[in-house]
Amino acid sequence: MNEEAVYAAARRVIDAGLASDGSVFTPDRAVWTAQAADHLYAKFVQQPDTGKGSFVKKLQGQLAGAPPTAVQLMAELIYLHLLLPRDIGGTAKRAVINGALTLLPEPVEVPPDLDTVLDAGVVRAGTAYMTQRDRQIAWLVRLVQAWKHLPADRQQAALHDPWDFKDGLDSLPINSAYSQRNMLLNLAFPDTFPPIASRRHKKLIVTAFTDELPHETGDVDRDLAELRTVLSAKSGTVVRFYQPPWVDRWRQQAGSAGDGKGPRGWLVRGAKAHGQNLVGQWLADGFCSIAYPGLPELKPGLSKAQLDEQLRESLPDFSPSQRGLHVGVLDRFLNRMSEGDIVVTVDGPKVYVGTIAGPVTWVDTPDGVSSRRRKVAWANPDAPFTRNELSIDARNKLAGQLTVTDLGAYVAEFTALAELDDQPGEEDVDDQLAAAEMELPEPTAELADDLLIDLDWLTETVDLLREKKQIVLYGPPGTGKTYLAQALAQFLTGQTDNAYRLVQFHPSYSYEDFFEGFRPRATADGGVGFALEPGPFKQLVSDAKDDPSQAYILIIDEINRANLAKVFGELYFLLEYRNRSIQLQYSPTEDFELPPNVYLIGTMNTADRSIALVDAAMRRRFYFQSLFPGETPLDGLLSKWLEAHNLPADRADLLDELNRVIGDRDAAVGPSYLMTPQAATDKGLARIWKNAIMPLLEERHLGDGVDINLRYGIDALRKRLKQSTTPAAVPAPREEAGDMAQ
């Protein structure tokens, strides 16, 4: 589902409801009427429910007795409210919309094409938008109410002019609904207003790019629109302010204006604690705990080494790797969790969310299963939501086996679904920046010209990388696989230093070389010890996690020359399931996942190993893009290069004839052998042929008695070319019988 579908759905809702009194849910029925808006204003806006309970339950109480048109208008406003966010799953969106629709006396359903769009989304809306839904929707109600009292010509002008539309929105009291106002501007006019929910971010962007503005107006939306036009024209691509290189210019100001960090989130498991389900007790008594019978009370502040020693003494049956796993759990619960953090627990499909309300305490219990505790104010003990209401990425954070797990950037989604009332407001949390995901830029015509490669092929290749995250460029020798991989990586990372790296696989390459392993290190006493050191891939992943708006690319040259199952190990799982986490064989105490801004580009020489021989597991995890002489994108490439460098054009004809004679695309010879100034002279060409090309063909015909010079030599090829271009002799016309008789 693409962004265009989201904006098309939004425009349908807006046109049906604001251009007339119609409805996209029931086109034959007037729903967006002044009377329906007045009813919602009286029942929903003027009588807010500030008590406990879910948004849906409170909404149903507020709408009790409301006319059906008012109820359906609320459902359609909720639909519009939920279109843009992608930090809430489609199931959860439908549950909120259906919470209103179920109040109707006759069933009304979201049309299938509009329903499908709910699974998409464009931006992360942030905590305020998600947890203050009543304020955002109340503002939409006031908008419809005010809109229906505008003259028809004013309505039409606003629907066709983004600035008239903006002026109309700004005439309403905002009442903490800045996020909804900004999202509606983008939904209605995406080409004018960028998808930015935070007004603070808008101001920071304009400030950072002030020197690019021809005329600063002081109106942040007008200045932002002008900036996007100017920067798009300058860069030749659509500007996305949450993506590099633009985000790098203004995000430092966001950091200096405040740390931008909300509470951390933790998953704590209690449904299977030594055979007991403790979740019910946790919810009833307001706490969570971790179970270590036999381990005495431990005070917060102990180092990992001290925790390891305590485990060694109290639980001697634990192996070193088991101790390492449990040291991590204890460290998170005792030291890293803090008062005010969010805690989540699960019981089957049910998800409960709360806030940590105190330090670690110790309570003597008969079995010691729940002695180590933290006080928790549970937000939804009587109304859990289900796993299926979460987005796929957030749902996968609940997978795994660790007792205590960091929820990372997905904590906002859990707090939103639990509707915690005391979360920070829009100006306090920079969720949209913290969780911003980068997008790979579109290849440009300039890049295609530099590489002499068809732009459509480059665009397809980047699309494949964008979709799968891993691709392999494969083909015979000399087709420029490694060169092209590096050129693409350099372009896609914006030429950022160290954002792309290259490793070369070989038969002795191992997991320890590639990812992490123990390596010798000198000790303080002059001896030798071993320390766990990251390999190139783990280091790149670490850098990518620290810089989520920057693409990081690892090029794996000759990827098929290593034992891939041995090199990737458990990482094979993550290549297929990017939104899941695993425990590593050498670092079992932490959940490890591949961030979305990490990409792999492999190269594979088909002369060494045909793609048909690559194991199915690898083929499932990578997209494969071919590079073969005589086929797109290499067809004609050598001719273009020779022409651009004023070199003899017949070199391309020789290579084409050579590959025709070889007759095997996997063993063909690529153009890069002749893309050198040495090929300008016959002597240089002969040297390349003798020392680079002919050895490849000797190996191919080893022991079969073929005279390779007679078949593949320059003279032999030129002779064949000459014969193919020399016109056949035209026979003299035969004389007719009558002529012969004369």
C-alpha positions in Angstrom: 0.0 0.0 0.0 1.6 3.3 -1.1 1.2 6.8 0.2 -0.8 7.8 -2.8 -3.6 5.5 -1.7 -3.7 7.1 1.7 -4.0 10.6 0.3 -6.5 9.5 -2.3 -8.7 8.1 0.5 -8.3 11.3 2.6 -9.4 13.4 -0.4 -12.5 11.2 -0.9 -13.5 11.8 2.7 -12.9 15.5 2.5 -14.6 16.0 -0.8 -17.7 14.0 0.2 -18.0 15.6 3.6 -16.8 19.2 3.2 -17.8 19.8 -0.5 -21.3 18.6 0.3 -23.1 16.8 3.2 -22.2 13.4 1.8 -20.5 10.3 3.1 -17.9 7.9 1.8 -19.3 5.1 4.0 -22.8 5.5 2.7 -22.8 7.7 -0.5 -26.6 7.8 -0.7 -26.9 9.3 2.8 -26.3 12.9 4.1 -24.0 12.6 7.1 -21.7 15.6 7.3 -24.5 18.0 8.1 -24.5 21.0 10.4 -27.1 19.3 12.6 -24.9 16.2 13.0 -21.9 18.4 13.9 -23.9 20.4 16.4 -25.0 17.1 18.1 -21.4 16.0 18.4 -20.4 19.3 19.7 -23.0 19.1 22.5 -22.4 15.5 23.4 -18.7 15.0 22.8 -16.9 18.4 23.0 -19.0 20.1 25.7 -19.3 17.0 27.8 -15.8 15.4 27.9 -15.4 12.2 29.9 -12.3 12.7 32.0 -12.8 9.4 33.9 -10.9 6.1 33.6 -11.6 3.7 30.8 -10.8 3.3 27.1 -11.5 5.9 24.5 -14.0 3.7 22.9 -16.0 2.9 26.1 -16.1 6.6 27.0 -17.1 7.6 23.5 -19.9 5.1 23.5 -21.2 6.6 26.7 -21.0 10.1 25.3 -22.8 9.2 22.1 -25.6 7.3 23.8 -28.9 8.6 22.4 -27.2 10.6 19.7 -28.9 10.6 16.2 -27.5 8.1 13.8 -26.1 10.8 11.5 -24.0 12.2 14.4 -22.7 8.7 15.3 -21.7 8.0 11.7 -20.1 11.4 11.4 -18.0 10.6 14.4 -16.9 7.3 12.9 -15.9 9.0 9.7 -14.0 11.7 11.6 -12.1 8.9 13.5 -11.3 7.3 10.1 -9.8 10.6 8.9 -7.9 11.0 12.2 -6.4 7.5 11.9 -5.4 7.6 8.2 -1.9 9.1 8.4 -0.3 7.4 11.5 1.7 4.3 10.9 2.5 3.8 14.6 -0.8 2.0 15.2 -1.9 -1.2 13.5 -4.8 -1.5 11.1 -6.6 -3.8 13.6 -6.5 -1.2 16.3 -7.6 1.5 13.9 -10.7 -0.6 12.9 -11.5 -1.3 16.6 -11.8 2.5 17.3 -13.9 3.2 14.2 -16.1 0.2 14.8 -16.6 1.4 18.4 -18.7 4.2 16.9 -20.3 2.3 14.1 -21.7 -0.4 16.4 -23.9 2.2 18.0 -25.9 2.6 14.7 -29.3 1.0 14.5 -28.5 -0.3 11.1 -25.1 -1.8 10.2 -22.7 0.4 8.3 -19.2 -0.9 7.2 -16.1 0.9 5.9 -16.0 0.2 2.2 -13.4 -2.4 1.4 -11.1 -0.1 -0.6 -11.1 2.4 2.2 -10.7 -0.3 4.8 -7.5 -1.7 3.2 -5.8 1.7 3.5 -6.0 1.5 7.3 -3.2 -1.0 7.2 -0.9 1.6 5.7 0.1 4.9 7.1 2.6 7.6 6.2 4.2 9.0 9.4 4.7 8.3 13.0 2.3 10.7 14.6 3.8 10.7 18.1 2.6 10.1 21.6 0.5 13.3 21.9 -1.5 12.5 18.8 -2.1 8.9 20.0 -2.8 9.5 23.7 -4.8 12.7 23.4 -7.3 11.4 20.8 -10.3 13.1 22.4 -8.7 16.5 22.0 -7.7 15.9 18.4 -11.2 14.6 17.4 -12.9 17.4 19.3 -11.1 19.9 17.1 -12.3 18.0 14.0 -15.8 18.3 15.3 -15.5 22.0 15.8 -14.0 22.3 12.3 -17.0 20.6 10.7 -19.4 22.7 12.8 -17.7 25.9 11.7 -17.3 24.8 8.1 -21.0 24.1 7.6 -21.8 27.7 8.5 -19.4 29.1 5.8 -20.9 30.4 2.5 -20.7 27.9 -0.4 -18.2 30.0 -2.3 -15.9 30.2 0.7 -16.1 26.4 1.1 -15.3 25.8 -2.6 -12.4 28.2 -2.5 -10.9 26.6 0.6 -11.2 23.1 -1.0 -9.2 24.2 -4.0 -6.7 26.6 -2.4 -4.3 25.3 0.3 -3.8 28.7 1.8 -7.5 29.4 2.0 -7.9 26.0 3.6 -5.2 26.8 6.1 -6.7 30.1 7.0 -10.0 28.3 7.7 -8.3 25.9 10.1 -6.4 28.6 11.8 -9.6 30.5 12.6 -10.5 27.8 15.1 -9.2 27.6 18.7 -6.5 25.0 18.6 -6.8 23.7 22.2 -3.7 21.4 22.1 -4.7 19.9 18.7 -1.7 21.2 16.8 -0.9 17.7 15.7 -4.4 17.1 14.2 -4.3 20.5 12.5 -0.9 19.7 10.9 -2.0 16.2 9.8 -5.2 17.5 8.2 -3.3 20.1 6.2 -1.1 17.3 4.9 -4.0 15.0 4.1 -5.8 17.7 2.2 -2.9 19.2 0.3 0.1 16.9 0.5 2.0 18.7 -2.3 1.9 21.9 -0.2 2.1 20.8 3.4 4.7 18.2 4.4 3.8 15.2 6.7 5.0 16.8 9.9 2.8 16.5 13.0 4.9 18.5 15.4 4.7 22.3 15.2 8.0 22.5 17.1 9.7 20.5 14.3 8.3 22.8 11.7 9.9 25.8 13.5 13.2 24.0 13.8 13.3 23.1 10.2 12.6 26.7 9.0 15.2 28.0 11.4 17.8 25.6 10.2 17.2 26.4 6.5 16.5 30.2 6.8 19.5 31.0 4.5 17.7 29.0 1.7 14.6 31.1 1.8 14.4 33.9 -0.8 11.8 35.7 1.3 11.0 34.8 4.9 7.4 35.5 5.7 7.2 34.6 9.4 4.4 32.1 8.6 6.0 28.8 9.4 3.8 26.9 6.9 4.4 29.3 4.0 8.1 29.3 4.8 8.2 25.5 5.0 6.3 25.1 1.7 8.7 27.6 0.0 11.7 25.7 1.5 10.4 22.4 0.1 10.0 23.9 -3.4 13.5 25.5 -3.3 15.3 22.5 -1.9 13.5 20.1 -4.3 14.5 22.1 -7.3 18.1 22.3 -6.1 18.4 18.5 -5.3 16.3 17.2 -8.1 14.2 15.0 -5.8 11.3 15.3 -3.4 12.5 16.7 -0.1 11.6 14.7 3.0 12.6 16.6 6.1 12.9 13.5 8.3 15.3 11.8 5.9 19.0 12.6 5.1 20.5 14.8 4.2 17.9 17.3 5.3 17.2 15.9 8.7 20.9 16.1 9.6 20.8 19.9 9.2 18.1 20.5 11.7 17.9 17.6 14.1 20.9 18.9 16.1 18.8 21.9 17.1 16.0 19.5 18.2 18.5 17.8 20.5 19.9 21.0 21.9 16.4 22.3 22.6 15.7 19.3 24.9 16.7 15.6 25.1 13.5 14.6 23.3 13.3 11.4 25.2 10.1 10.1 26.7 9.9 7.3 29.2 11.5 4.0 28.3 9.4 0.9 27.9 10.0 -2.6 29.2 8.3 -5.9 28.6 8.3 -8.0 31.8 7.0 -11.6 31.5 5.0 -13.1 34.4 2.7 -15.6 32.8 5.1 -18.5 33.1 7.2 -17.8 36.2 8.5 -21.2 37.3 5.3 -22.8 36.3 3.0 -20.1 37.8 1.0 -17.3 36.1 1.6 -14.2 38.2 -0.1 -11.7 35.9 -3.4 -11.8 37.9 -1.6 -11.1 41.2 0.5 -8.3 39.5 -2.7 -6.6 38.3 -4.6 -7.0 41.6 -1.7 -5.9 43.9 0.0 -3.3 41.6 3.5 -4.6 41.0 5.7 -6.7 38.6 8.5 -9.0 39.6 11.2 -11.3 38.4 11.6 -14.8 39.8 15.0 -16.1 41.1 14.3 -18.6 43.9 17.5 -19.3 45.7 19.0 -15.9 44.9 19.0 -13.5 47.9 18.0 -9.9 47.9 20.2 -7.8 45.6 20.5 -4.1 45.9 20.3 -1.8 42.9 23.6 -0.5 41.6 25.5 -3.8 41.5 27.8 -4.1 38.4 27.4 -6.9 36.0 30.5 -8.5 37.4 29.0 -8.4 40.9 25.7 -9.8 39.7 27.6 -12.6 37.9 29.5 -13.4 41.1 26.2 -13.6 43.1 24.7 -16.0 40.5 27.9 -18.1 40.6 27.6 -18.4 44.4 23.8 -18.8 44.8 23.0 -20.8 41.6 26.1 -22.9 40.9 24.3 -25.1 38.4 24.1 -22.2 35.9 26.7 -22.5 33.1 28.7 -19.4 32.2 26.4 -18.7 29.2 23.3 -19.1 31.4 24.8 -16.7 33.9 25.4 -14.2 31.2 21.8 -14.4 30.1 20.5 -13.8 33.6 22.9 -11.1 34.5 21.4 -9.1 31.7 17.8 -9.7 33.0 18.8 -8.7 36.6 20.7 -5.6 35.4 17.7 -4.4 33.4 15.3 -4.9 36.3 17.5 -3.6 39.1 19.5 -0.8 37.4 18.1 0.3 34.1 14.4 0.4 34.8 13.4 3.7 36.4 10.3 5.2 38.1 8.1 6.7 35.4 9.1 4.1 32.8 6.4 2.1 31.0 6.0 -1.6 31.8 4.1 -4.1 29.6 3.2 -7.6 30.3 1.2 -10.2 28.4 -1.1 -13.1 29.3 -1.9 -15.0 26.1 -3.3 -12.6 23.6 -4.0 -9.9 26.3 -1.6 -7.0 26.7 -1.4 -4.9 29.9 0.4 -1.6 30.3 1.4 0.4 33.4 3.8 2.9 34.8 6.6 2.0 37.2 5.7 3.8 40.4 8.6 3.0 42.7 12.1 1.6 43.3 13.0 -2.1 43.6 11.6 -3.7 46.7 12.0 -7.1 48.4 9.0 -9.0 49.8 9.5 -12.3 51.5 7.3 -14.9 49.8 7.0 -18.7 50.5 8.4 -19.8 47.2 10.5 -16.8 46.3 9.0 -16.5 42.9 7.7 -12.9 43.3 10.0 -11.5 46.0 11.9 -9.1 43.7 9.4 -6.4 42.9 8.7 -3.0 41.4 5.5 -1.1 42.2 3.3 -0.6 39.0 0.3 1.6 38.4 -1.5 -0.5 35.8 -3.5 1.5 33.3 -5.8 -1.1 31.8 -6.1 -4.1 34.3 -9.7 -4.5 33.5 -9.6 -3.6 29.8 -6.5 -5.2 28.1 -6.0 -4.8 24.4 -4.8 -7.7 22.3 -1.6 -8.3 20.4 -3.4 -8.1 17.1 -4.2 -4.4 17.8 -0.5 -3.6 17.6 1.4 -2.8 14.5 3.5 -5.8 13.2 6.7 -4.3 14.4 5.4 -3.5 17.9 3.7 -7.0 18.1 7.1 -8.6 17.3 8.6 -6.9 20.3 6.5 -9.2 22.5 8.1 -12.2 20.9 11.3 -13.8 22.2 12.1 -15.4 25.6 13.9 -12.9 27.7 12.1 -12.1 31.0 12.8 -8.4 30.7 13.1 -6.7 27.3 13.6 -3.1 26.2 10.6 -2.0 24.0 12.6 0.7 22.2 10.8 3.2 20.0 7.6 1.2 20.1 6.7 2.3 23.7 4.5 5.1 22.4 2.2 2.6 20.6 1.6 0.6 23.9 0.9 3.8 25.9 -1.5 5.0 23.1 -3.5 1.7 23.1 -3.6 1.7 26.9 -4.7 5.4 26.8 -2.4 6.4 29.6 -3.6 9.9 30.7 -0.4 11.3 32.1 1.9 11.1 29.1 3.8 14.2 28.0 2.3 16.6 25.6 3.3 17.3 22.0 6.0 19.8 22.8 7.6 17.5 25.4 8.3 14.4 23.3 10.0 14.2 19.9 8.5 10.8 18.9 8.4 11.7 15.3 12.1 12.5 15.1 13.2 9.8 17.5 11.4 7.1 15.5 11.9 8.6 12.0 12.9 6.0 9.5 15.1 6.9 6.5 14.1 6.2 3.0 16.5 5.4 0.1 16.6 8.3 -2.4 15.5 7.8 -6.0 18.3 7.4 -8.5 18.9 10.5 -10.6 19.5 10.9 -14.3 22.9 12.3 -13.4 23.8 9.1 -11.6 22.6 7.0 -14.6 24.7 9.2 -17.0 27.8 8.8 -14.8 27.5 5.0 -14.7 26.3 4.7 -18.3 23.5 2.6 -16.9 19.8 2.8 -17.8 17.9 4.9 -15.3 14.9 2.4 -15.2 17.3 -0.4 -14.3 18.8 1.7 -11.5 15.4 2.6 -10.2 14.3 -1.0 -10.2 17.4 -2.1 -8.3 16.9 0.5 -5.6 13.2 -0.5 -5.4 14.4 -4.1 -4.8 16.8 -3.0 -2.1 14.2 -0.8 -0.5 11.7 -3.7 -0.4 13.9 -6.7 0.5 16.8 -4.8 2.3 19.2 -7.4 0.7 20.1 -7.8 -2.9 22.8 -9.7 -4.9 24.3 -8.4 -8.1 25.3 -11.5 -10.1 27.0 -12.1 -13.4 30.2 -13.3 -15.1 33.6 -11.7 -14.6 34.2 -8.1 -15.7 30.5 -6.9 -15.5 31.2 -4.2 -12.9 29.3 -5.8 -10.1 31.6 -4.5 -7.3 32.1 -1.1 -9.0 28.3 -0.7 -9.4 27.6 -1.9 -5.8 30.0 0.8 -4.5 28.6 3.5 -6.7 25.1 2.7 -5.6 26.1 2.6 -1.9 27.9 5.9 -2.2 24.8 7.5 -3.8 22.3 6.0 -1.4 24.2 6.9 1.7 24.6 10.5 0.5 28.4 10.1 0.4 28.4 10.1 4.3 31.7 9.0 5.7 31.8 5.4 6.8 28.1 4.9 6.1 29.0 2.1 3.7 31.7 -0.6 4.0 33.0 -3.5 2.0 34.0 -7.0 3.1 35.1 -9.8 0.9 34.0 -13.4 1.7 36.3 -16.3 1.1 36.3 -20.0 2.1 37.8 -19.5 5.5 35.6 -16.6 6.5 33.6 -17.3 9.6 30.9 -15.9 11.9 33.6 -14.6 14.2 35.2 -12.7 11.4 32.0 -11.3 10.1 29.9 -10.6 13.2 31.6 -11.0 16.6 34.0 -13.4 18.3 36.7 -13.6 20.9 40.1 -12.2 19.9 43.4 -12.2 21.7 44.2 -9.0 23.6 47.2 -8.0 25.8 46.4 -7.8 29.5 47.6 -5.3 32.0 50.1 -7.7 33.5 51.7 -8.4 30.1 49.9 -11.6 29.4 47.4 -12.5 26.8 43.6 -12.8 27.3 40.5 -12.9 25.1 37.9 -10.3 24.6 34.6 -10.3 22.7 35.1 -8.0 19.7 32.6 -6.9 17.1 33.1 -7.7 13.5 32.4 -5.4 10.6 28.7 -6.2 10.4 27.9 -5.8 14.1 29.9 -2.5 14.1 27.9 -1.2 11.1 24.6 -2.2 12.9 25.7 -0.4 16.0 26.4 2.8 14.0 23.1 2.5 12.2 21.2 2.3 15.5 22.9 5.4 16.7 21.9 7.2 13.5 18.5 6.0 12.4 17.9 8.6 9.7 21.0 7.6 7.8 21.2 4.6 5.4 24.0 2.1 6.2 25.1 -0.3 3.6 27.4 -3.3 3.8 28.8 -4.6 0.5 29.7 -8.3 0.6 32.0 -9.0 -2.4 32.1 -12.5 -3.7 29.3 -13.5 -1.3 29.0 -17.0 -2.6 32.6 -17.9 -1.9 32.0 -18.4 1.8 29.9 -21.0 3.7 26.9 -18.6 4.2 25.2 -20.7 6.9 28.4 -20.7 8.9 29.1 -17.0 8.4 25.6 -15.7 9.1 24.6 -18.2 11.8 21.5 -17.1 13.7 21.6 -13.8 11.7 20.0 -15.7 8.8 16.7 -15.5 10.7 16.9 -11.7 10.9 17.6 -11.3 7.2 14.1 -12.8 6.6 12.3 -11.4 9.7 13.7 -7.9 9.9 11.2 -6.8 12.6 12.1 -9.6 15.1 14.9 -9.9 17.6 17.1 -12.8 18.6 19.7 -13.7 21.2 23.2 -14.0 19.9 25.4 -17.0 20.6 28.2 -14.8 22.1 25.9 -12.1 23.6 22.8 -13.9 24.9 21.9 -11.3 27.5 20.6 -8.8 24.9 18.0 -8.8 22.3 19.5 -8.1 18.9 17.7 -6.9 15.9 18.6 -5.4 12.5 17.5 -1.8 12.3 15.5 -0.8 9.2 18.3 1.5 7.9 20.8 -1.4 7.4 21.1 -2.8 3.8 23.2 -5.5 2.3 24.5 -5.6 -1.3 26.2 -8.8 -2.3 28.1 -9.6 -5.5 28.4 -13.0 -7.0 30.5 -14.3 -9.9 28.5 -16.8 -11.9 31.7 -18.2 -13.4 32.5 -19.6 -9.9 29.0 -20.8 -9.1 25.7 -20.6 -10.9 22.8 -19.0 -9.2 21.0 -22.3 -9.6 23.4 -23.8 -7.1 22.8 -21.2 -4.4 20.9 -22.8 -1.5 17.2 -22.0 -1.2 17.6 -20.3 2.2 19.8 -17.6 0.7 17.7 -17.1 -2.4 14.7 -16.5 -0.1 16.5 -13.8 1.8 17.9 -11.9 -1.1 16.6 -10.4 -4.3 18.9 -11.2 -7.2 19.6 -8.6 -10.0 21.5 -9.9 -13.0 24.4 -8.3 -14.9 25.1 -10.1 -18.2 26.9 -8.8 -21.3 24.4 -8.2 -24.1 21.5 -7.8 -21.7 20.1 -4.8 -19.9 21.8 -2.8 -18.4 25.1 -3.8 -20.0 24.0 -4.0 -23.6 25.8 -1.2 -25.4 27.7 0.0 -22.3 31.1 -0.6 -23.7 30.3 1.3 -26.9 29.1 4.3 -24.9 32.2 4.2 -22.8 34.5 4.0 -25.8 32.7 6.8 -27.5 32.9 9.0 -24.4 36.7 8.4 -24.2 37.4 8.7 -27.9 38.6 5.1 -28.2 38.2 2.7 -31.1 34.7 1.5 -31.4 35.7 -2.0 -32.7 36.7 -3.1 -29.2 33.0 -3.4 -28.5 32.4 -5.5 -31.6 35.3 -7.8 -30.6 33.8 -8.4 -27.2 30.3 -9.0 -28.6 31.8 -11.6 -31.1 33.8 -13.2 -28.3 30.7 -13.7 -26.1 28.8 -15.0 -29.1 31.4 -17.6 -29.7 31.5 -18.6 -26.0 27.8 -19.1 -26.1 27.3 -19.4 -22.3 26.0 -16.3 -20.5 27.5 -17.5 -17.2 30.9 -17.7 -18.7 30.7 -14.5 -20.8 33.4 -11.8 -20.5 32.3 -8.5 -19.1 33.0 -5.1 -20.7 35.2 -3.8 -17.8 38.2 -5.7 -19.1 38.3 -3.2 -22.1 37.2 -0.1 -20.2 40.8 1.1 -19.8 43.0 3.5 -21.8 45.3 0.5 -22.5 42.7 -0.8 -25.0 43.3 2.2 -27.2 46.2 0.6 -29.0 46.5 -2.8 -30.7 49.5 -3.6 -28.5 47.6 -2.7 -25.3 44.5 -4.6 -26.5 46.7 -7.7 -27.3 48.2 -7.5 -23.8 44.7 -7.4 -22.1 43.5 -10.3 -24.3 46.6 -12.5 -23.6 46.9 -11.8 -19.8 43.4 -11.2 -18.6 40.8 -12.7 -21.0 42.5 -15.8 -22.4 43.4 -17.3 -19.0 39.7 -17.3 -18.2 39.0 -19.3 -21.3 41.9 -21.6 -20.8 40.4 -22.7 -17.5 37.1 -23.2 -19.2 38.5 -25.6 -21.8 41.2 -27.3 -19.6 41.8 -30.8 -20.9 39.2 -30.8 -23.7 41.7 -30.2 -26.6 40.2 -26.9 -27.8 42.7 -24.5 -29.5 41.6 -21.4 -27.7 43.7 -19.1 -29.8 42.0 -20.4 -33.0 38.6 -20.0 -31.4 38.9 -16.9 -29.2 42.1 -15.1 -30.4 41.8 -11.5 -31.6 42.8 -12.4 -35.2 40.2 -15.2 -35.3 37.5 -13.0 -34.0 38.3 -10.2 -36.4 38.3 -12.6 -39.3 34.8 -13.8 -38.4 33.6 -10.2 -38.0 35.0 -9.4 -41.4 33.3 -12.4 -43.0 30.0 -11.5 -41.3 30.1 -7.9 -42.6 31.4 -8.7 -46.2 28.5 -8.8 -48.6 28.2 -12.1 -50.5 29.1 -11.9 -54.3 26.1 -11.4 -56.4 25.9 -14.0 -59.3 25.6 -12.8 -62.9 22.1 -13.0 -64.3 21.4 -16.2 -66.2 20.7 -15.8 -70.0 17.3 -16.6 -71.3 16.9 -19.5 -73.8 15.9 -17.1 -76.5 19.0 -15.1 -76.0 21.2 -18.1 -76.2 19.7 -19.1 -79.6 20.6 -15.9 -81.1 
